[in-house]
Amino acid sequence: MIPIAQTSRPNRYRADPSVLTALRTPRILTREVLAGLVVALALIPEAISFSIIAGVDPRVGLFSSFVMAVSIAFLGGRPAMITAATGAIALVIAPVAREYGMDYFIATVILGGIIQVVMGVLGVAKLMRFIPRSVMLGFVNSLAILIFTAQLPHLINVPWMVYPLVGAGLIIMILMPRFTKIIPAPLVAIVLITIATVTMAIAVPTVGDQGELPRSLPELFIPNVPLNWETLSIIGPFALAMALVGLLESLLTAKLVDDITDTHSRKTREAWGQGVANVLSGLFGGMGGCAMIGQTMINVKASGARTRISTFLAGIFLLILVVVLGDIVAIIPMAALVAVMIIVAVSTFNWHSVQLSTLKRMPISETVVMVATVAVVVATHNLAIGVMAGVIVAMVAFARRVAHFATVERTLPEDETVPTAYYRVNGELFFASSNDLTTQFEYTDDPDRIIIDMSNSHIWDASTVAALDAITTKYERQGKRVVLIGLNEASQYMHERLAGNLGGEG
């Protein structure tokens, strides 16, 4: 007997490089460590500002970012993606802190995390396949716009020296990668601009001006709220909204990183991992969050990180920077971090999607979907609402595009013993394409025998069966007989099960 060679299918989810490979390779490990440091520096002002949006102490956002970054490094399904406190989550749950206090706020975060875990277990992440590419482009482009516009407050009504410092940071990050990529350009820009402002005593806004940095480690926080229906009715809607927004933003960010790195990630694991991270964040007094597109782009695109090491160290460095080295971090000019985020915004935006040559080739409906997604996100500052709006527009555009794909061909053979009208139906039949099917038959002019050939079509839903019932009924009212032929097995099963039982004309 000749042995048959066994070929094993490669694991499409295997990280490349793996954590073990990175730990054994000094060059990769150095890149991951420095990437984590850059991300940690960028997280500090973001976490503080998001805490202000949520109406809580800056320490809440900083501790949340630390807990979530460290926990998601072990729990998440997408290596190198950064999870921390975010503006989207802050906006959703801010009313709870303002109206009901900190205990209800933390209870909302914990419940939101639990809902995400349930969604992850139920496989909600698989619904990502139904988000069209045009919506993804709108998501990416709107994120780039939001990242850029978020920097404008740091560029308006500020000392004039802020502008040359931002310009210097941009020049460093544009030119340095042409010479070396060993050290991330954003880190070099932050260090050099900080040294320049300190040695030259340049008075510009700093990280310390954004809010007070914590001086102690996070502690376990159990919210003091009654476990009853009234509490659930208060925090439930906010927790559900938080879960949906956080999950959507995280899964879309994971898909974006998949495309950038040409790798696959476990979306279901990412879904419940985000939930567990939010529960842990709440238990340590954090405000909760989700994947951060800006910091993820810094980590993956600007710094070249590819493993969970960078995500883990981003959280560790964040804690060290704010608790141990808070006095040093406080003197970092905001101009340096603004320059980093501007580069992130520019590199995140898909410029190819708005080129004139691309727009000429692209179907108008695809462009409309992308623009609608961008417009709603920018108007609402809510990625979830924008993406949902984009998906709805895409569905409407798709339905309109395929509504007339189904065609009907009529023939009247002269050699038939019994006069017969033959109709051949072509195309996929569902609620959109079968809606005007009834208008394509000659009910009055046809002979007494009608044969409808369905061999080139497929019945997908009850709307099509109802349309066929209506056609048959119209002919029967005139004493004419209809015969359906050519149904494939699936269409035959659906037709036999539903025909005459849909409550139509009879």
C-alpha positions as CSV (number, residue, x, y, z in Angstrom):
1,M,0.0,0.0,0.0
2,I,1.4,3.4,-1.0
3,P,1.2,5.8,2.0
4,I,-0.8,9.0,1.3
5,A,0.9,12.2,2.3
6,Q,-1.1,14.1,4.9
7,T,-1.2,17.8,4.3
8,S,-2.2,19.9,7.3
9,R,-4.1,23.1,6.7
10,P,-2.2,26.1,8.2
11,N,-3.7,27.8,11.2
12,R,-5.1,31.0,9.7
13,Y,-5.3,32.6,13.2
14,R,-1.7,31.9,14.1
15,A,0.0,35.1,15.1
16,D,3.1,36.1,13.1
17,P,5.4,36.8,14.8
18,S,4.2,35.0,17.9
19,V,4.9,36.2,21.4
20,L,7.6,33.6,21.9
21,T,9.3,34.6,18.7
22,A,9.2,38.2,19.8
23,L,10.7,37.4,23.2
24,R,13.5,35.4,21.5
25,T,14.3,38.1,18.9
26,P,15.8,41.3,20.3
27,R,14.9,43.4,17.2
28,I,11.2,42.5,17.4
29,L,11.1,42.8,21.2
30,T,12.6,46.2,21.1
31,R,10.1,47.3,18.5
32,E,7.2,46.0,20.7
33,V,8.5,47.6,23.8
34,L,9.0,51.0,22.2
35,A,5.6,50.8,20.5
36,G,4.0,50.1,23.9
37,L,5.7,53.2,25.4
38,V,4.5,55.5,22.6
39,V,1.0,54.2,22.9
40,A,1.1,54.7,26.7
41,L,2.2,58.4,26.2
42,A,-0.6,58.9,23.7
43,L,-3.2,57.3,26.0
44,I,-2.7,59.7,28.9
45,P,-4.3,62.9,27.5
46,E,-7.0,60.9,25.8
47,A,-8.0,59.0,29.0
48,I,-8.1,62.3,30.9
49,S,-10.2,64.1,28.3
50,F,-12.6,61.1,28.0
51,S,-13.0,61.1,31.8
52,I,-14.0,64.8,31.6
53,I,-16.6,63.9,28.9
54,A,-18.0,61.2,31.2
55,G,-18.1,63.6,34.1
56,V,-15.8,61.6,36.3
57,D,-12.3,62.1,37.9
58,P,-9.4,61.7,35.5
59,R,-8.1,58.8,37.5
60,V,-11.2,56.8,36.4
61,G,-10.2,57.0,32.8
62,L,-6.5,56.3,33.4
63,F,-7.2,53.3,35.6
64,S,-9.7,52.0,33.1
65,S,-7.1,52.3,30.3
66,F,-4.5,50.4,32.3
67,V,-6.9,47.6,33.3
68,M,-8.4,47.1,29.9
69,A,-5.0,47.2,28.0
70,V,-3.4,44.7,30.3
71,S,-6.5,42.3,30.4
72,I,-7.2,42.4,26.7
73,A,-3.6,41.5,26.0
74,F,-4.5,38.0,27.4
75,L,-8.2,37.9,26.5
76,G,-8.5,39.5,23.1
77,G,-8.6,37.8,19.7
78,R,-6.7,40.6,17.8
79,P,-3.0,40.8,18.7
80,A,-1.5,44.4,18.8
81,M,-4.9,46.1,19.0
82,I,-5.2,48.7,21.8
83,T,-8.2,48.7,24.1
84,A,-8.7,51.5,26.6
85,A,-11.2,54.2,27.7
86,T,-12.8,55.8,24.7
87,G,-14.9,58.9,23.8
88,A,-17.6,56.8,22.3
89,I,-18.2,54.9,25.6
90,A,-17.9,58.1,27.6
91,L,-20.6,59.8,25.6
92,V,-23.0,56.9,26.0
93,I,-22.7,56.5,29.8
94,A,-22.0,60.1,30.8
95,P,-25.7,60.7,31.8
96,V,-25.4,57.9,34.5
97,A,-22.6,59.6,36.4
98,R,-24.2,63.0,36.1
99,E,-27.7,61.9,37.2
100,Y,-27.2,58.9,39.5
101,G,-23.6,59.1,40.8
102,M,-20.5,57.0,40.7
103,D,-21.9,53.7,42.1
104,Y,-24.5,53.5,39.3
105,F,-21.9,54.6,36.8
106,I,-19.6,51.6,37.7
107,A,-22.6,49.2,37.8
108,T,-23.4,50.3,34.3
109,V,-19.9,49.5,33.1
110,I,-20.0,46.1,34.7
111,L,-23.4,45.2,33.3
112,G,-22.3,46.5,29.8
113,G,-19.3,44.1,30.0
114,I,-21.6,41.2,31.0
115,I,-23.8,41.9,28.0
116,Q,-20.8,41.9,25.7
117,V,-19.7,38.5,27.1
118,V,-23.2,37.1,26.3
119,M,-23.1,38.6,22.8
120,G,-19.7,37.1,22.3
121,V,-20.8,33.7,23.4
122,L,-23.9,33.9,21.1
123,G,-21.6,34.6,18.1
124,V,-22.8,38.2,17.4
125,A,-19.3,38.9,16.0
126,K,-20.2,36.8,12.9
127,L,-22.6,39.5,11.9
128,M,-19.5,41.5,10.8
129,R,-19.6,39.8,7.5
130,F,-22.7,41.7,6.6
131,I,-21.0,45.1,6.8
132,P,-20.2,46.2,3.2
133,R,-16.8,47.5,2.1
134,S,-18.2,50.9,1.4
135,V,-19.4,51.2,5.0
136,M,-15.9,50.1,6.2
137,L,-14.4,52.9,4.1
138,G,-16.8,55.3,5.6
139,F,-15.9,54.1,9.1
140,V,-12.2,54.5,8.4
141,N,-12.5,57.9,6.8
142,S,-14.8,59.3,9.5
143,L,-12.5,58.0,12.2
144,A,-9.6,59.9,10.6
145,I,-11.7,63.0,10.5
146,L,-12.7,62.7,14.2
147,I,-9.1,62.1,15.2
148,F,-8.1,65.2,13.4
149,T,-10.9,67.4,14.6
150,A,-10.3,66.2,18.2
151,Q,-6.9,68.0,18.0
152,L,-8.3,71.4,17.0
153,P,-9.0,72.5,20.6
154,H,-5.3,72.1,21.2
155,L,-4.5,74.3,18.2
156,I,-7.0,77.2,18.7
157,N,-6.4,80.1,21.2
158,V,-3.0,78.7,22.2
159,P,0.5,80.3,22.5
160,W,2.0,80.8,19.0
161,M,4.9,78.6,19.9
162,V,2.5,75.6,19.7
163,Y,2.5,75.8,15.9
164,P,6.2,75.5,15.2
165,L,6.4,72.7,17.8
166,V,3.6,70.8,16.0
167,G,5.3,71.4,12.7
168,A,8.6,70.1,14.0
169,G,6.9,67.0,15.3
170,L,5.3,66.4,11.9
171,I,8.7,66.8,10.1
172,I,10.4,64.4,12.4
173,M,7.7,61.7,11.9
174,I,7.7,62.2,8.1
175,L,11.4,62.2,7.6
176,M,12.7,59.8,10.2
177,P,11.2,56.5,8.8
178,R,13.2,57.2,5.6
179,F,16.5,56.7,7.5
180,T,15.6,54.2,10.3
181,K,12.6,52.4,11.7
182,I,14.4,50.8,14.7
183,I,13.0,53.5,17.1
184,P,9.4,54.6,16.5
185,A,9.3,58.1,15.0
186,P,6.5,59.2,17.3
187,L,8.6,58.4,20.4
188,V,11.5,60.4,19.0
189,A,9.2,63.4,18.2
190,I,7.8,63.4,21.8
191,V,11.2,63.2,23.4
192,L,12.9,65.8,21.3
193,I,10.0,68.3,21.6
194,T,9.8,67.8,25.3
195,I,13.5,68.4,25.7
196,A,13.3,71.5,23.5
197,T,10.4,73.1,25.6
198,V,12.1,72.3,28.9
199,T,15.6,73.5,28.0
200,M,14.4,76.6,26.2
201,A,11.7,77.3,28.8
202,I,8.9,77.5,26.2
203,A,5.5,78.1,27.9
204,V,3.0,75.9,26.1
205,P,0.1,73.6,27.3
206,T,1.3,70.3,28.8
207,V,-0.2,67.0,29.7
208,G,-0.3,68.2,33.3
209,D,-2.7,70.9,32.3
210,Q,-5.2,68.3,31.2
211,G,-6.0,67.1,34.7
212,E,-4.4,65.6,37.9
213,L,-2.5,62.4,37.5
214,P,-3.1,59.6,40.1
215,R,-0.6,58.9,42.8
216,S,-1.7,55.4,43.8
217,L,-2.6,52.0,42.3
218,P,-6.3,51.2,41.4
219,E,-8.3,49.5,44.1
220,L,-11.2,47.1,44.0
221,F,-14.5,48.9,43.7
222,I,-17.8,47.2,44.4
223,P,-20.7,49.5,43.5
224,N,-23.1,50.1,46.3
225,V,-26.4,49.8,44.4
226,P,-29.5,47.8,45.3
227,L,-29.9,44.6,43.2
228,N,-33.5,45.1,42.1
229,W,-35.6,45.8,39.0
230,E,-35.4,49.6,39.6
231,T,-31.6,49.6,39.4
232,L,-31.7,47.5,36.2
233,S,-34.3,49.8,34.6
234,I,-31.9,52.7,35.3
235,I,-28.6,51.2,34.1
236,G,-30.0,48.6,31.6
237,P,-30.5,50.9,28.6
238,F,-27.2,52.6,29.0
239,A,-25.4,49.3,29.5
240,L,-26.9,47.9,26.4
241,A,-26.0,51.0,24.4
242,M,-22.4,50.8,25.8
243,A,-22.2,47.1,24.9
244,L,-23.3,47.6,21.3
245,V,-21.2,50.7,20.6
246,G,-18.1,49.2,22.2
247,L,-18.5,45.8,20.4
248,L,-19.1,47.4,17.0
249,E,-16.1,49.8,17.3
250,S,-13.9,47.0,18.5
251,L,-14.8,44.5,15.8
252,L,-14.5,47.1,13.0
253,T,-11.1,48.1,14.4
254,A,-10.0,44.5,14.5
255,K,-11.1,44.0,10.9
256,L,-9.1,47.1,9.9
257,V,-6.0,45.8,11.6
258,D,-6.6,42.4,9.8
259,D,-6.5,44.2,6.5
260,I,-3.4,46.2,7.4
261,T,-1.4,43.2,8.6
262,D,-2.8,40.7,6.2
263,T,-3.7,38.4,9.1
264,H,-6.9,36.9,10.6
265,S,-8.1,37.4,14.1
266,R,-10.7,35.7,16.3
267,K,-13.7,38.0,16.3
268,T,-15.8,35.9,18.7
269,R,-13.0,35.8,21.2
270,E,-12.5,39.5,20.8
271,A,-16.2,40.1,21.5
272,W,-16.3,38.3,24.8
273,G,-12.7,39.4,25.7
274,Q,-13.9,43.0,25.4
275,G,-16.7,42.2,27.8
276,V,-14.5,40.6,30.4
277,A,-12.1,43.6,30.1
278,N,-15.0,46.0,30.8
279,V,-16.2,44.0,33.8
280,L,-12.6,44.1,35.2
281,S,-12.4,47.8,34.5
282,G,-15.6,48.4,36.4
283,L,-14.5,46.3,39.4
284,F,-11.4,48.5,39.7
285,G,-13.3,51.7,39.4
286,G,-12.8,52.3,35.7
287,M,-15.1,53.8,33.1
288,G,-14.9,51.0,30.6
289,G,-14.0,51.3,26.9
290,C,-13.3,49.5,23.7
291,A,-10.7,49.3,20.9
292,M,-9.1,52.7,20.2
293,I,-8.5,53.3,16.5
294,G,-6.1,56.1,17.0
295,Q,-3.8,54.4,19.4
296,T,-4.1,51.1,17.5
297,M,-2.9,52.9,14.4
298,I,0.0,54.3,16.4
299,N,0.8,50.8,17.6
300,V,0.4,48.9,14.3
301,K,1.1,51.4,11.6
302,A,3.3,54.1,13.0
303,S,5.4,51.8,15.4
304,G,5.1,48.5,13.5
305,A,4.0,46.4,16.5
306,R,2.4,43.0,15.8
307,T,2.1,41.1,19.0
308,R,0.3,41.2,22.4
309,I,3.5,42.3,24.0
310,S,2.9,45.9,22.8
311,T,-0.7,45.9,24.1
312,F,0.3,44.5,27.5
313,L,3.3,47.0,27.9
314,A,1.1,49.9,26.8
315,G,-1.0,49.3,30.0
316,I,2.0,48.7,32.2
317,F,3.9,51.7,30.9
318,L,0.7,53.8,31.4
319,L,0.5,52.9,35.1
320,I,4.2,53.5,35.6
321,L,4.1,56.8,33.8
322,V,1.1,58.3,35.7
323,V,1.9,56.8,39.2
324,V,5.7,56.7,39.3
325,L,6.8,59.2,36.7
326,G,3.8,61.5,36.8
327,D,5.9,64.6,37.4
328,I,7.9,63.9,34.2
329,V,4.9,63.0,32.1
330,A,3.1,66.2,33.2
331,I,5.8,68.4,31.4
332,I,5.3,66.7,28.0
333,P,3.9,69.4,25.6
334,M,0.5,68.7,24.2
335,A,1.9,69.9,20.9
336,A,4.0,66.7,20.6
337,L,1.0,64.5,21.1
338,V,-1.1,66.6,18.7
339,A,1.5,66.1,16.0
340,V,1.4,62.3,16.6
341,M,-2.4,62.2,16.3
342,I,-2.4,64.3,13.1
343,I,0.0,61.8,11.5
344,V,-2.3,59.0,12.7
345,A,-5.3,60.8,11.2
346,V,-3.6,61.4,7.8
347,S,-2.4,57.8,7.6
348,T,-5.8,56.3,8.7
349,F,-7.8,58.2,6.0
350,N,-8.2,56.1,2.8
351,W,-7.1,58.7,0.3
352,H,-7.6,56.3,-2.6
353,S,-11.3,56.2,-1.9
354,V,-11.7,59.9,-2.7
355,Q,-9.5,60.1,-5.7
356,L,-11.3,61.3,-8.8
357,S,-10.3,58.2,-10.8
358,T,-11.7,56.0,-8.1
359,L,-15.0,57.9,-7.8
360,K,-15.4,57.7,-11.6
361,R,-15.1,53.9,-11.6
362,M,-17.1,53.3,-8.4
363,P,-20.9,52.8,-8.7
364,I,-22.7,55.9,-7.4
365,S,-24.5,53.8,-4.8
366,E,-21.2,52.7,-3.2
367,T,-20.0,56.3,-3.0
368,V,-23.3,57.4,-1.5
369,V,-23.0,54.7,1.2
370,M,-19.5,55.8,2.1
371,V,-20.4,59.5,2.2
372,A,-23.6,58.8,4.3
373,T,-21.5,56.8,6.8
374,V,-18.9,59.6,7.1
375,A,-21.6,62.3,7.4
376,V,-23.6,60.6,10.2
377,V,-20.4,59.7,12.2
378,V,-19.0,63.2,12.0
379,A,-22.4,64.8,12.8
380,T,-23.2,62.5,15.8
381,H,-19.6,61.7,16.9
382,N,-21.0,58.2,17.3
383,L,-19.4,55.5,15.3
384,A,-22.1,52.9,16.0
385,I,-24.9,55.2,14.7
386,G,-22.9,56.1,11.6
387,V,-22.1,52.5,10.8
388,M,-25.7,51.4,11.3
389,A,-26.9,54.3,9.1
390,G,-24.4,53.2,6.4
391,V,-25.6,49.6,6.5
392,I,-29.2,50.7,6.2
393,V,-28.3,52.9,3.2
394,A,-26.3,50.0,1.7
395,M,-29.3,47.7,2.1
396,V,-31.6,50.1,0.4
397,A,-29.2,50.7,-2.4
398,F,-28.7,47.0,-2.9
399,A,-32.5,46.3,-2.9
400,R,-33.0,49.0,-5.5
401,R,-30.2,47.7,-7.6
402,V,-31.4,44.1,-7.7
403,A,-35.2,44.9,-7.8
404,H,-35.3,44.6,-11.6
405,F,-32.8,41.8,-12.0
406,A,-35.6,39.3,-12.3
407,T,-36.9,39.1,-15.9
408,V,-39.8,37.2,-17.5
409,E,-39.7,36.0,-21.1
410,R,-43.1,35.1,-22.8
411,T,-43.5,32.8,-25.8
412,L,-46.6,31.4,-27.6
413,P,-45.6,28.3,-29.6
414,E,-47.8,27.7,-32.7
415,D,-47.3,24.0,-32.9
416,E,-48.9,23.2,-29.5
417,T,-52.0,20.9,-29.6
418,V,-53.4,22.8,-26.7
419,P,-52.7,26.6,-26.9
420,T,-50.2,27.4,-24.2
421,A,-48.3,30.5,-23.0
422,Y,-44.8,29.8,-21.8
423,Y,-43.1,32.1,-19.3
424,R,-39.4,31.7,-18.4
425,V,-38.5,33.5,-15.1
426,N,-34.8,34.4,-14.8
427,G,-33.0,35.7,-11.7
428,E,-33.0,35.5,-7.9
429,L,-36.4,36.1,-6.5
430,F,-36.8,37.8,-3.1
431,F,-38.9,40.6,-1.6
432,A,-37.2,43.3,-3.8
433,S,-37.0,41.5,-7.2
434,S,-40.3,39.7,-6.9
435,N,-42.3,42.8,-5.9
436,D,-43.3,43.7,-9.5
437,L,-43.3,40.0,-10.8
438,T,-47.1,40.1,-11.0
439,T,-47.0,42.9,-13.6
440,Q,-45.1,41.0,-16.2
441,F,-47.8,38.5,-17.2
442,E,-50.5,38.9,-19.9
443,Y,-53.5,37.7,-17.9
444,T,-56.2,38.6,-20.4
445,D,-54.5,37.8,-23.7
446,D,-53.0,34.4,-22.6
447,P,-54.7,31.1,-23.6
448,D,-56.2,28.8,-21.0
449,R,-53.0,27.0,-20.2
450,I,-50.0,28.7,-18.8
451,I,-46.6,27.1,-17.9
452,I,-44.2,29.1,-15.8
453,D,-40.6,27.8,-16.1
454,M,-38.6,28.5,-12.9
455,S,-35.4,26.5,-13.8
456,N,-33.4,29.7,-14.2
457,S,-34.5,31.3,-10.9
458,H,-34.5,30.6,-7.2
459,I,-37.1,31.4,-4.5
460,W,-35.6,32.9,-1.4
461,D,-38.5,34.2,0.7
462,A,-42.2,34.2,1.4
463,S,-42.7,37.4,-0.6
464,T,-41.9,35.5,-3.8
465,V,-44.3,32.7,-2.9
466,A,-47.0,35.3,-2.3
467,A,-46.3,36.8,-5.7
468,L,-46.6,33.4,-7.4
469,D,-49.9,32.8,-5.5
470,A,-51.2,36.2,-6.7
471,I,-50.3,35.3,-10.3
472,T,-52.0,31.9,-10.1
473,T,-55.1,33.5,-8.5
474,K,-55.4,36.1,-11.2
475,Y,-55.3,33.4,-13.9
476,E,-57.8,31.1,-12.1
477,R,-60.3,34.0,-11.8
478,Q,-60.4,33.9,-15.6
479,G,-60.7,30.1,-15.8
480,K,-57.1,29.5,-16.7
481,R,-54.8,26.9,-15.4
482,V,-51.2,27.6,-14.2
483,V,-48.4,25.0,-14.0
484,L,-45.0,25.7,-12.3
485,I,-42.1,23.7,-13.6
486,G,-38.3,23.6,-13.1
487,L,-38.2,24.5,-9.4
488,N,-35.0,23.4,-7.7
489,E,-35.2,21.4,-4.5
490,A,-34.9,24.3,-2.1
491,S,-37.4,26.4,-4.1
492,Q,-39.8,23.4,-4.4
493,Y,-39.7,22.9,-0.6
494,M,-40.4,26.5,0.2
495,H,-43.2,26.7,-2.4
496,E,-45.0,23.6,-1.2
497,R,-44.7,24.7,2.4
498,L,-46.0,28.2,1.9
499,A,-48.2,28.3,-1.2
500,G,-51.8,29.0,-0.4
501,N,-51.1,29.7,3.3
502,L,-50.0,33.3,3.2
503,G,-53.4,34.9,3.4
504,G,-53.2,36.6,0.1
505,E,-55.9,37.0,-2.5
506,G,-58.1,33.9,-2.8
